[in-house]
Amino acid sequence: MNNIVVIPLILPIMLGIALVFLRPYVKTQRVISLLTMVAIAVVSVIMLGRIQETGIMRLDFGGWKPPFGILFVADSFAVLLVLTTSIVTAICLLYAFSSIGEKRENMFFYPFVLLLVAGVNGSFLTGDIFNLFVCFEVMLLASYVLITLGGEKAQLRESLKYVLINVLASWFFLVALAYLYGTLGTLNMAHLAERVAEAGQDPILTTIALLFLVVFALKAGLLLFFWLPGSYSVPPTAVAALFGALLTKVGIYALFRMFTLIFIHQPEVTHMLIKGMAAVTIIAGCLGALAYKDIRQIVAYNVVIAVGFVLIGLSVSTEAAFEGAIYYLMHDMIAKAMLFLLAGTMIYLTGETRFDKMSGLIRNYPVFGWMFFVVMVSLAGIPPLSGFVGKVLIGQGLIETGSYVLLALAFISSVVVLYSLLRIFLNAIFGETIISIEDETPLPKRMLTPIVLFAICTIALGFGAEGLSSYVSDAANTLANPSIYIDAVLGGK
């Protein structure tokens, strides 16, 4: 029955390949892509229930017991992110149906979206660091295509930077893998954790840990985020929403997995460095969000702020902080996708990218205007929307560890997020409209509906936090107590 663990990886790969041969049948591709996401969401819910009943699930390929074979591991942390990924992707696909354009749809848009999701899900579920590298590359190869889809000049310019940075990060990843394997003789995550605990995290292993920190910091946009704002501003709106919601989260997940399971014995080096990097990332993201009037840049820098904020939870490593980080990750995936869709739709309606050249959109598009208000207060962490729970729990973790400077910085970042989005709301959404009835661009219901669905999700996540608490608590408990993961993987070896 544990075969279900690999479905979120195998299903999008198989159907993504099948869609290549269905290129002329765009409507069929749409239906299959959407149903694939729904199926993965259903499978994720089933897995969450089974994990609550029987514990962490493990699938060994070819009958090879760990640490020798390829395996996939489903704990509550990974599966919650897989579930959120499927929901976000399904809604972004609904938006893409009416916005991406037939030209891009005929350029294998849907197969590459499914391959992107396969790489993301595989990264969440793998129990082996080399397969983490493989799944990263599947995700990145799909993203290389999606960021250039359409071949516009700005896309090609920013994609060069994006590809070069990720190729460099992948090279460092391989170097780190080689040193890790040469030192410990294994790449199974649980076995690595066991070996590091037995040998002690000596200076060599700490150096390797720092190399992994650089790799995943590049991929998550932690401190080394200079590639992110431009790369996330140029793709089509649906693609930008997927990037903003998913790609940095895979790097964040990898950091959590590595520094709560394997490299946990020198926190005065590794975790203090993460703390400093997270603080600088928040400050830089806040400055960027305040400096620009281009709404795409403001949204991109809000992604940077969220990366730093979530990784504060990793740096203090209390169970409350882990719970807050998990809640906030799920919230941010939904809210950032919604924010990217809103920004892209504003540009579609006005033909402008700067908020000071827009005004009174709520007069012409009232539902759309109030959707922006919903995501603004959600990202600011105002109760009872989804951002509130995560921020409170991370704040609790900071208080428990006496990290009052980080607590103040986290509070200030929430104010900056609110202010940066409030500037857009007051200038572009509120005020007197500058669009006459004759010049008003129709807003199709098929574009508005996905935005409303995201709003429902962020409201439901806020009000339904208690219903998710058992799953989030289980995920945080596994992160705080690595022996649970190690025993689940190696207990039957």
C-alpha positions in Angstrom: 0.0 0.0 0.0 3.0 2.3 0.4 3.1 2.5 -3.4 0.9 5.6 -3.0 3.9 7.6 -1.9 5.4 7.8 -5.3 2.2 8.8 -7.1 2.7 12.6 -6.7 6.0 12.1 -8.7 5.2 9.4 -11.2 1.7 10.6 -12.2 2.7 14.1 -13.5 5.8 12.7 -15.2 3.9 10.0 -17.1 1.0 12.3 -18.0 3.4 15.2 -18.9 5.1 12.9 -21.4 1.8 11.8 -22.7 0.7 15.4 -23.3 3.6 15.9 -25.6 1.9 13.6 -28.1 -1.4 15.5 -27.6 0.0 18.8 -28.8 -2.9 19.6 -31.2 -5.6 18.9 -28.6 -5.3 21.9 -26.3 -8.6 21.3 -24.5 -7.7 17.7 -23.7 -4.3 18.9 -22.3 -6.1 21.4 -20.1 -8.5 18.7 -18.7 -5.8 16.2 -18.1 -3.5 18.7 -16.4 -6.2 19.9 -14.1 -7.4 16.4 -13.2 -3.8 15.4 -12.5 -3.6 18.1 -9.8 -6.9 17.1 -8.3 -5.8 13.4 -8.2 -2.5 14.4 -6.4 -4.5 16.5 -3.9 -6.7 13.5 -3.2 -3.7 11.2 -2.8 -2.1 13.7 -0.5 -5.1 13.8 1.8 -5.2 10.0 1.9 -1.5 9.9 2.8 -1.9 12.5 5.6 -4.6 10.3 7.1 -2.5 7.2 6.9 0.6 9.0 8.4 -1.6 10.0 11.4 -2.7 6.4 11.9 0.5 4.4 11.2 3.4 6.9 11.1 5.8 7.9 8.4 5.4 6.0 5.1 8.3 4.7 3.1 8.6 3.1 -0.3 11.7 1.1 -1.2 12.3 0.6 -4.9 13.4 -2.8 -6.2 13.1 -4.4 -2.8 16.5 -2.8 -1.7 16.3 -1.9 2.0 17.7 1.4 3.1 20.4 2.7 3.1 21.3 0.8 -0.1 18.3 1.5 -2.4 16.3 4.3 -3.8 13.5 5.3 -1.5 10.8 7.9 -1.0 9.6 9.0 2.4 6.3 10.7 3.2 6.1 12.5 6.5 3.5 15.1 7.4 5.8 18.0 6.5 6.5 16.7 3.0 2.9 15.7 2.3 1.4 19.0 3.5 3.6 20.8 1.0 2.7 18.3 -1.7 -1.0 19.0 -1.0 -0.5 22.7 -1.1 1.5 22.5 -4.3 -1.3 20.6 -6.1 -4.0 23.1 -5.0 -1.9 26.1 -6.0 -1.0 24.5 -9.4 -4.6 23.6 -10.1 -5.8 27.1 -9.5 -2.9 28.6 -11.5 -3.9 26.3 -14.4 -7.4 27.6 -14.3 -6.0 31.1 -14.7 -3.7 30.0 -17.5 -6.6 28.5 -19.5 -7.8 32.1 -20.2 -4.6 34.0 -20.1 -1.6 32.1 -21.3 -2.6 32.2 -25.0 -2.8 29.6 -27.7 0.7 30.3 -28.9 2.2 29.3 -25.6 -0.2 26.4 -25.1 1.0 24.9 -28.4 4.6 25.2 -27.1 4.2 22.4 -24.6 3.1 24.6 -21.7 1.1 21.9 -20.0 3.7 19.1 -20.2 6.3 21.4 -18.7 4.0 22.5 -15.9 3.4 18.8 -15.0 7.2 18.1 -15.1 7.8 21.2 -12.9 5.3 19.8 -10.4 6.9 16.3 -10.6 10.3 17.9 -9.7 8.8 19.8 -6.8 6.9 16.8 -5.4 9.9 14.5 -5.9 12.1 17.0 -3.9 9.6 17.0 -1.1 9.3 13.2 -0.9 12.8 11.8 -1.7 14.7 10.2 1.2 18.0 10.3 -0.7 20.1 13.5 -1.3 21.3 12.4 -4.8 17.6 12.0 -5.8 17.0 15.4 -4.3 19.5 16.7 -6.8 17.8 14.8 -9.6 14.4 16.2 -8.7 15.8 19.7 -8.4 17.1 19.4 -11.9 13.8 18.1 -13.3 12.1 21.1 -11.7 14.8 23.5 -13.0 14.8 22.1 -16.5 11.0 22.6 -16.7 11.4 26.1 -15.3 14.0 27.0 -17.9 11.5 26.3 -20.6 8.6 28.1 -18.8 10.6 31.2 -18.1 11.4 31.6 -21.8 8.1 30.5 -23.2 7.1 33.0 -25.9 10.6 34.2 -26.5 10.1 37.9 -25.6 13.3 40.0 -25.2 12.9 40.6 -21.5 12.3 36.9 -20.9 15.5 35.9 -22.7 17.5 38.6 -20.9 16.4 37.5 -17.4 16.4 33.8 -18.2 20.2 34.0 -18.9 20.8 35.2 -15.4 18.3 32.6 -14.0 19.9 29.7 -15.8 23.5 30.7 -15.0 22.8 31.1 -11.3 21.0 27.7 -11.1 23.7 25.9 -13.2 26.3 27.3 -10.8 24.2 26.2 -7.8 23.8 22.7 -9.3 27.6 22.5 -9.8 28.1 23.4 -6.1 25.4 20.8 -5.2 27.4 18.1 -7.0 30.6 19.1 -5.3 28.9 19.0 -1.9 27.4 15.6 -2.7 30.8 14.2 -3.7 32.5 15.5 -0.5 29.6 14.2 1.6 29.7 10.7 0.0 33.5 10.6 0.2 33.4 11.4 3.9 30.4 9.3 5.1 30.0 6.7 2.3 26.2 7.2 2.0 23.6 9.6 0.6 20.5 8.3 2.4 19.3 11.1 4.5 18.4 9.1 7.6 21.7 7.1 7.3 23.6 10.3 6.9 22.0 11.6 10.1 23.0 8.5 11.9 26.6 8.6 10.6 27.1 12.3 11.5 25.8 11.6 15.0 28.2 8.7 15.4 31.2 10.4 14.0 30.5 13.9 15.4 30.2 16.9 13.2 33.9 17.7 12.8 35.2 20.7 10.9 35.2 18.8 7.6 31.5 18.0 8.0 30.7 21.5 9.1 32.4 22.8 6.0 30.3 20.5 3.9 27.2 21.7 5.7 28.1 25.3 4.9 28.5 24.3 1.2 25.0 22.9 1.2 23.8 26.0 2.9 25.2 28.1 0.0 23.6 25.8 -2.5 20.1 25.9 -1.0 20.4 29.6 -0.2 20.9 30.2 -3.9 17.9 28.1 -4.8 15.7 29.5 -2.0 16.6 33.2 -2.5 18.2 33.4 1.0 20.6 36.3 1.0 21.7 35.4 -2.5 18.5 36.6 -4.1 19.7 39.1 -6.7 18.5 36.8 -9.5 14.9 36.5 -8.2 13.1 39.9 -8.7 13.9 40.0 -12.4 13.4 36.3 -13.1 10.0 36.3 -11.5 8.8 39.5 -13.2 9.2 38.5 -16.9 7.2 35.2 -17.4 3.5 35.1 -18.2 1.4 35.7 -15.1 0.4 32.1 -14.5 4.0 31.0 -14.7 5.2 33.8 -12.5 2.6 32.7 -9.9 3.8 29.1 -10.0 7.4 30.3 -9.6 6.6 32.6 -6.8 4.6 30.0 -5.0 6.7 26.9 -5.5 10.4 27.3 -6.5 11.8 29.1 -3.5 9.8 26.7 -1.3 11.8 23.7 -2.5 15.0 25.4 -1.5 13.5 26.2 1.9 12.3 22.6 2.3 15.8 21.3 1.6 17.3 23.7 4.2 14.8 22.5 6.8 15.5 18.8 6.0 19.3 19.2 6.0 19.5 21.3 9.1 16.9 19.6 11.3 18.0 16.0 10.4 21.6 15.8 9.4 23.7 18.9 10.3 22.3 19.6 13.8 25.4 19.2 16.0 27.1 22.6 15.4 24.1 25.0 15.6 26.4 27.7 16.9 27.9 27.8 13.4 25.3 26.6 11.0 22.1 27.9 12.6 23.6 31.2 13.7 24.7 31.7 10.1 21.2 30.9 8.9 19.9 33.4 11.5 22.1 36.2 10.1 21.3 35.4 6.5 17.6 35.4 7.2 17.9 38.8 9.0 19.8 40.3 6.1 17.4 38.8 3.6 14.4 40.4 5.4 16.1 43.8 5.5 17.0 43.7 1.9 13.6 42.5 0.8 11.9 45.3 2.8 14.2 47.9 1.2 13.4 46.5 -2.3 9.6 46.4 -1.6 9.7 50.0 -0.6 12.0 51.2 -3.3 10.0 50.3 -6.4 6.8 51.5 -8.0 6.7 48.6 -10.4 4.1 46.2 -9.0 5.9 43.1 -10.3 9.1 44.2 -8.5 7.2 44.9 -5.3 5.6 41.4 -5.4 9.0 39.8 -6.1 10.6 41.5 -3.1 7.7 40.3 -1.0 8.8 36.8 -1.9 12.3 37.6 -0.6 10.9 38.9 2.7 8.9 35.7 3.1 12.0 33.5 2.5 13.8 35.3 5.3 10.8 35.2 7.6 10.3 31.4 7.3 13.9 30.6 7.8 13.9 32.5 11.1 11.8 29.6 12.3 14.6 27.2 11.2 17.3 29.3 12.8 15.8 29.1 16.3 14.7 25.5 15.9 12.0 25.2 18.6 8.9 23.1 18.0 6.7 26.2 18.1 8.8 27.9 15.5 8.7 24.8 13.3 4.9 24.8 13.5 4.8 28.5 12.6 7.2 28.0 9.7 5.0 25.1 8.3 1.8 27.1 8.6 3.5 30.1 7.1 4.9 28.1 4.2 1.5 26.8 3.3 0.0 30.3 3.6 2.7 31.9 1.6 2.4 29.4 -1.3 -1.3 30.3 -1.6 -1.1 34.1 -0.9 2.0 34.7 -3.2 0.3 32.9 -6.1 -2.7 35.0 -5.6 -0.7 38.2 -5.4 1.2 37.4 -8.6 -2.2 36.7 -10.4 -3.5 40.0 -9.1 -0.5 41.9 -10.2 -0.5 40.3 -13.7 -4.3 41.0 -14.0 -3.7 44.7 -13.1 -1.1 45.0 -15.9 -3.5 43.2 -18.3 -6.4 45.7 -17.4 -4.3 48.9 -17.5 -1.4 48.2 -19.8 0.8 49.7 -17.1 3.3 48.2 -14.6 3.7 51.1 -12.2 1.0 51.6 -9.5 1.3 55.4 -9.8 0.0 55.2 -13.3 -3.2 53.3 -12.2 -6.1 54.5 -10.2 -9.6 53.5 -9.1 -9.6 49.9 -10.3 -12.1 49.1 -7.6 -14.6 51.4 -9.3 -14.5 49.4 -12.5 -13.8 46.0 -11.0 -15.1 45.9 -7.5 -14.7 42.2 -6.8 -11.2 42.3 -8.1 -10.4 45.3 -5.9 -11.5 43.6 -2.7 -9.6 40.5 -3.6 -6.4 42.6 -3.4 -7.5 43.8 0.0 -7.9 40.2 1.2 -4.4 39.1 0.1 -2.9 42.3 1.5 -4.3 41.7 5.0 -3.5 38.0 4.8 0.2 38.7 3.9 0.4 41.3 6.7 -0.6 38.6 9.2 -3.8 40.2 10.3 -6.2 37.8 12.0 -8.1 35.7 11.3 -6.5 35.1 7.8 -3.9 32.5 7.1 -0.7 34.6 7.7 -1.6 35.3 11.4 -1.1 31.8 12.8 2.3 31.2 11.3 3.6 34.6 12.4 2.4 34.2 16.0 4.0 30.7 16.3 7.3 31.9 14.9 7.1 34.9 17.3 6.6 32.5 20.1 9.7 30.5 19.1 11.7 33.7 19.0 10.5 34.7 22.5 11.3 31.2 23.9 14.9 31.5 22.7 15.3 35.2 23.7 15.8 36.3 20.1 14.2 39.7 20.6 16.1 41.5 17.8 14.8 39.0 15.3 11.3 39.3 16.8 11.5 43.1 16.3 12.7 42.6 12.7 9.9 40.1 12.0 7.3 42.6 13.3 8.8 45.4 11.2 8.8 43.2 8.1 5.0 42.6 8.6 4.5 46.4 8.7 6.6 46.9 5.6 4.7 44.2 3.7 1.4 45.9 4.7 2.8 49.3 3.7 4.2 48.1 0.4 0.9 46.6 -0.6 -1.1 49.4 0.9 0.7 51.8 -1.5 -0.6 49.8 -4.4 -4.1 49.5 -2.9 -4.5 53.2 -2.2 -3.0 54.4 -5.5 -4.1 51.8 -8.0 -7.2 50.1 -6.5 -8.8 53.0 -4.5 -9.2 56.5 -5.7 -10.9 58.0 -8.7 -10.9 55.8 -11.8 -9.0 56.9 -14.8 -10.6 54.3 -17.1 -13.6 55.5 -19.0 -16.5 53.1 -19.8 -15.4 53.1 -23.5 -11.8 52.2 -22.6 -12.6 49.7 -19.9 -11.0 46.3 -20.6 -13.4 43.5 -19.8 -12.2 41.2 -16.9 -13.2 37.7 -17.9 -14.8 35.6 -15.2 -12.4 32.8 -16.0 -9.5 35.1 -14.9 -11.3 36.4 -11.8 -12.5 33.0 -10.6 -9.0 31.6 -9.8 -8.2 34.7 -7.8 -11.4 34.3 -5.8 -10.5 30.6 -5.2 -7.2 31.7 -3.8 -9.0 34.2 -1.5 -11.2 31.3 -0.3 -8.1 29.2 0.3 -6.3 31.9 2.4 -9.5 32.5 4.4 -10.1 28.8 4.9 -6.5 28.2 6.0 -6.9 30.9 8.6 -10.2 29.8 10.0 -9.3 26.1 9.5 -5.9 26.3 11.3 -7.2 24.2 14.2 -8.4 21.5 11.9 -4.8 21.3 10.4 -3.1 21.5 13.8 -2.7 17.8 14.3 -0.9 17.4 11.0 1.2 20.5 11.5 2.1 19.4 15.0 3.1 16.0 13.8 5.3 17.6 11.1 6.9 19.9 13.6 7.5 17.1 16.0 9.3 15.1 13.3 11.5 18.1 12.6 12.2 18.7 16.3 13.0 15.0 16.9 15.0 13.6 14.0 15.0 10.1 15.6 11.4 9.7 14.5 12.4 10.1 10.8 15.6 8.0 11.3 13.7 5.1 12.9 10.9 5.2 10.3 13.5 4.9 7.5 16.1 2.6 9.1 14.1 0.7 11.6 13.4 -2.2 9.2 16.8 -2.3 7.5 
